[in-house]
Amino acid sequence: MRVELRLYATLRRFAPNAEGGALFVEMPEGASAADLIAKVKVDAGEVHILMVNGRSSPFVQRLAEGDRIGLFPAIGGG
């Protein structure tokens, strides 16, 4: 299955050649968001928010064809 992965802010460094931080990744059926993160070699410890199709999701979330996954780091401000 093919899913779309978008990396935001400092996580974009894990895919420097991805236009706009977007990657299209082929994953096996039954793969989880954690499997996707491992496949693209993003440091899971840096992922603070995981969104699947616009909803906050756990790393164990199973993915489906066409899912849109967004990874966000912790962001500080004040």
N, C-alpha and C positions, 0 to 999 in steps of 0.2 A: 504494500500500500504506500501511497505517497502522501506526506504531510508537509505543511509549511511551518517553518520555524523562524521566529523573529527574535533577534537578540537586541536588547536595549542598553543604552548607556555604556558603562564600562565592559559589559559582556560582549560588545561588538568586536572586541579584540580577538575573540576566539574564531571569528570568521571575517578576517580583514578584507577578503575579496568579494564578500556577499553584498550585492547592491542594496543599500538601505538597510543592511543588517538582516536581510531575508534569505533563507536557504530552503530549498525543496529537497527533502530527504526520503529515500526509499527505506521502509521499515517492514519487517515481517509481521504477518497477522498476529494479533495478541500482544504486541509490544506495548510497553508502558512508557510514560513520559521519562522515567528514570533511564530506561533503555536508550531512548533518543538522546538524552543528555550525555550519556556515556559514549554513544556512537560518534557524536560530533566533538567529543573531548572537551566539553565545557566543565569547569570545576564546579561540581554540584554544591560545594560549600559556599560558593559565591552567589548562588541563586536564592533570592529572598522571596520572590513571588513567581508562581507558575500559573499561567492562564491557558486554558484550553477552550477555544471558541468563545473567548470573552468572559469566561468564568474562572474564578480562583479554583485550583485543583490540587490534589495531592500528587506526590511523585509516583504513586502506584497507579494513577489513572491510566486505564487502557485507552489506547489511541485507535482511531478509525480512519478510513480513507478520507482524505480531504480536510482533516482537522487542522486548525490553525493554533499553533502553540507560541506563546510569548514568554520569554524569560527576562526577569528584571532583577537587578542587584539591589541590595539595601541602598537607600538614597537618604543622605542626611541634608539637613538644612536648618535654618533658624532665623 
